[in-house]
Amino acid sequence: MWIPGEAIARVDEITPLVAQWESSTHPAQIRLYRYLDEIKTKLHPLPNSAGPLFLYLHVRAASEDALLKHYDLENYLTPLFGRRCLDSNHFQLVIGTKDASSPSCLTVGVAHRADDKHESGEWACCEIAPIGAALTMRWKEQLRSELNLKAQALPADGPVATRITLRCSARRNWVSLWKPVGDAMGPVLGYTHPAKPYHPRDDRIVRLEFHRVLDSELKNRVEVAYAWRMWRSTPWHSLGV
C-alpha cells in the first residue's frame, strides 16, 4: 500500500478527457492529444530523484445526476500515461476521484509506504493470483470467477470506493492491467446488463486507487488484491484519505 506524500506539481483549471480509440486524425483524438500535451508541459520537468511518485486526478462531473452514470475514472486516468504524457514506471500510486462540486485538478507528488494504521476493517478484500498470461480472456475470467466465489456484493445502488493493488515485475506495463482488472468487478459492483459479464457498474466508483508493488520473482505473472467499500460522506477528494 502507498499513500500520497509531498506534492511536486499541481495543474488546476483543467477539463479531464477520457481515452479514445479513434484514428489519430479524428477530432476527439486530436483534442485528447492537445490535452495531454498541455498536461505534460505544465508538469514537466519532474525531478528524477524524487523517488516513487503518486498521481491524483480529481474530475468534476457536470451534475449530481450524472455522477454515478458516467465519468468512469479509469478512462480518465489511463491516457495520462504513455509516450504522449507521463512514464508509468515512475508511479507507484494513482488515484482518481470525482464529485459534482469541486474543480477538476491534477497533482503529482512523492508516494510513501503506508503503515498499518492506514488499513481499516471497513474494507472488504479479496486477493487473487491468476495463472497464465495476463491480459488474456482466461486470465480475466479467473479474476471474475474468484470474486464471484469469494466476494460479497455491494448494495445495488450508491457510490463506491475501490482500491486495486497489482503485484508485478518492473518490466510489466501496469497501466495496461487497469481495465481488465476493473472489468472483472461485476460480482462486487453489479452489472450494466445480465448478459454482459465484463460490463460492471464501475461508474459507481467515486474514488479509485491503483497501487503497484514490484516483485521481480513474479516475472510475467501478476497478482491482484481488491478492496472495496461504500463511499462515506467525508471529503474523498482529499489527498489525505
N, C-alpha and C positions, 0 to 999 in steps of 0.2 A: 504494500500500500504506500502511496505517496500523498503528500499534501502540498498545497502552494506555499511558497516562501516569499522572499522579497521580489517585488516587481522590477523588471528591467525596462520594459517599454509598454505603452498603452496607446491604443488608437480609438478615438471617440468619433462620433458623428459618422458612423458607417451604416450602410444598408446591406446586411449579410445576404449572400446569394447561395443557392443550392447547387449541387453537382449537376452537370449537363452531359448528355450523351449524343448531342447533335454534332454535325460536322463542324470543322473549325471556322467555316465561313457563316454559320448560322448566327443570326443576331443575338440569340440568347447566349451562345458560346462566346461571342465577342464581348458581350457585357461581362461575362464571368472572367474572361482574361483580363479585362481592364480593371476589374475589382481586385483580382489577385495581384496584379502589378502594383496597384495603389497600396495594398496592404504590405507587400514586400518592401516597397520604397520607404514606407513610414516606420517599419520595424527594423530594418537593417541600417547599419551592421550590428548584429547581435554578437556579444563577446564570445570568443572561442573558449575561454577559460571559465565560463560561468558554471560549468558542471551540468548535471541533469536539469532539464527545463520542463516547465509546465506551460500550457496554453489554456486560456479561459476565454470563451466566446459567449457573450450574452446576446440573445435575439429578442427583440421586441415584436410581439405579434400585433396584428392590426386591430384585434378586438378580443375580448374575453370569449366570445362565441367561437372564434377561430382557433383559440389557443390549443385545444385538445383534439382538433380535427385536421390540423395542418401543421406545418413547421416541424418536420421530422429533424431532430437535432443532428443526427449522424450525417444527413445530407448537407448540412451547413459546415460541419467540421472537416469532412474528407477533402474538399477542394483546397483547403489551406495548406496541404502537404503535397510535395512533389516538385517537379522541376520548375514550375511556374511560381512557387512561393517558398515554403519552408521545408527544411530537411527533417523528416520524421525521426531520423536516427538520434537527434539531439534531445528528443522529448520522451519523458517517461510518464507524464500525466497530461491528459487532455480532457477538458471539462466543457460541456455545453449546458446552458440554462436558457429558459425563456419565460417571459410573462407578458402582460399587456400594458405595462405601465412604465418600466424602466428603459431608458435609452439603450440602444444596441452599442456594444463596445467590445474590444478585444484587448487582452492583456497577456504578455509573455513575461515569465519570471523564473526564478530558481525553484526547483522541486526538492522537497526534503522527504526522507523516510518518515512514515507515520509511526508513532509509538502506540502501545497497546491501548492507551486512553482514547485514541481516535476511533476504535472499534465500538460498536454498540449492539446490544442484544436485540434492538428493534429491527435489524435487518434479517430477512430470510436469505439463506445462502445455498448454493449448490456448486460443487466442484466436479469438473468433468475432464477426463483425459482420453479423448477420442483417438482411435487408432487409424492408421492410414494417412494418406496425403491430405494436408489441409486444403481447404477451398473446393474440394470435390463435393458432389451431392451426397455421397455416402458419409463423408465427414460431417457435413451439416446436419444430416438426418440423425446421426448419433447424438449430437447436441440436443436436438429437439426431443428425441426419444427419451434421453436421460432426464430432461426437465419434465417431460410428461409423467415419468415414473416417480420422481423424487420431489418435485416442486409443488407447493401449494399455490393454486391460482389466486391472484389478487381479486378483490371485489370487481365487479363488471365495469364499474364506472369510476371516474375520478383520476386526478393527476398522480404521477408515479415518479419516484427517484430510482435510478439504476446505476450500479457500479459493475463494470466488467474488467476483470484482471486477466491479462494474457501473459502466460509464461512461455517464452520462446527464445531462440538464439538471436544474436545480434544481426545475423545475416538475413533474417526474416523481415519482410516489409510488413510491419504490424498493422499499418493503416488498412492494408488490403483485407485484413481479417474482420474489421469492424462491421461491415454489412452482413456477412454470413452469420456471425455470432448473434447479431441483433435479429436477423430473420428467423432464427430458431426459437425466439422467445414467446411464441404463441401460447404455450401451456401456462405461462405466467401472466401475460398481458391480455390474452384473449385474441380472437381473430377478426379480421375485417369481413371474412366470408368463410363459412364452414368448409368449403371445397378448396380453399387456398391455404395450405399448411404453412407456407412461408411468407404470409402476409399478416404479421402480428399487428396489434393496435399500438404501435410504437409512438404514434402521435401523442399518446397519453404521457409520455416521459417528459417532464419539465426540468429535470436535472439528469444529465448523462455523464458518467465518468468512465474514461478508459485509462487503465493503469498497465504499464509494461514492466515485467520482471524478467531480466535477462538470465538465461541458463544455457550455456554452451553445450551441455551434455544432451540436451533435447534434440540437437541437430535440426532435422526437418519437422519434428513433432511440435505440437502446440497444446498446452493445457489451458483450460478456460475455467475461471471462477466467476460465477454470477452472484450478485447481491441485489436485493430489491426491497422496497417498502413503499407504502403510500406516502405521498407528499404531505408535509405538515406546514402549518401556517407561519413558519419562521421565514426570514428573507433568504431563500435558497440561492438567489443570485449573488449573495455574499461569498467572497473567496474563502472566508474562514470556516465555512460549514464543512 
